[in-house]
């Protein structure tokens, strides 16, 4: 069960409304994505905590509808 890039972006945007998000389908199969997420909500948080916020936004779809997601997260400059 593949997941569309737009769906991934919408889920993240719902949880982090200020976020700038880019999502790329790495293999063209709807299962392997790379995402860059920039949000003020990440300011002062460790990289691990930033990633946890994104995974939480995906509402349990990691490992199911979404097989792999390479994440790059940061706070805006």
C-alpha positions in Angstrom: 0.0 0.0 0.0 1.9 3.1 -1.3 1.6 6.6 0.0 1.6 9.8 -2.1 4.1 12.5 -1.4 1.2 15.0 -1.1 -0.3 12.9 1.7 3.0 12.9 3.6 3.3 16.6 3.2 -0.3 17.2 4.4 0.2 15.1 7.5 3.4 16.9 8.5 1.8 20.3 7.7 -1.2 19.5 9.9 1.1 18.9 12.9 3.7 21.6 12.1 1.7 24.4 10.3 4.7 26.7 10.0 6.8 24.1 8.3 8.5 24.4 5.0 8.4 20.8 3.5 9.8 19.1 0.5 9.1 15.5 -0.2 10.8 13.4 -2.9 9.9 9.9 -4.0 13.3 8.3 -4.2 12.4 5.1 -6.1 9.2 6.1 -7.9 7.3 3.4 -6.0 5.5 5.4 -3.3 7.4 3.6 -0.6 10.8 5.3 -0.4 10.9 9.0 0.3 13.2 11.7 1.4 11.8 14.8 3.2 13.3 18.1 4.3 11.3 19.8 7.0 12.1 23.2 8.4 10.1 24.5 11.3 10.4 26.9 14.2 9.0 24.1 16.4 12.4 22.4 16.1 14.3 25.3 17.6 16.4 24.1 20.6 15.5 20.4 20.1 17.9 17.6 19.4 17.9 16.1 15.9 16.3 12.9 17.4 13.5 14.9 19.0 12.9 16.8 15.7 12.6 13.4 13.9 10.3 12.1 16.6 7.9 15.1 16.0 7.8 14.3 12.2 7.3 10.6 12.8 4.5 11.4 15.3 2.9 13.6 12.6 2.7 10.6 10.3 0.3 8.9 12.7 1.8 5.4 12.7 2.2 5.1 9.0 5.9 4.5 9.2 6.7 0.9 8.5 3.2 0.3 7.1 1.9 2.6 4.3 5.2 4.3 4.3 8.2 2.0 4.1 11.2 4.4 4.3 11.6 8.1 4.9 15.0 9.8 4.9 14.6 12.9 7.0 16.5 16.2 7.2 15.1 18.6 9.8 16.1 22.0 11.0 14.9 25.2 12.5 14.9 28.3 10.3 17.9 30.6 10.4 
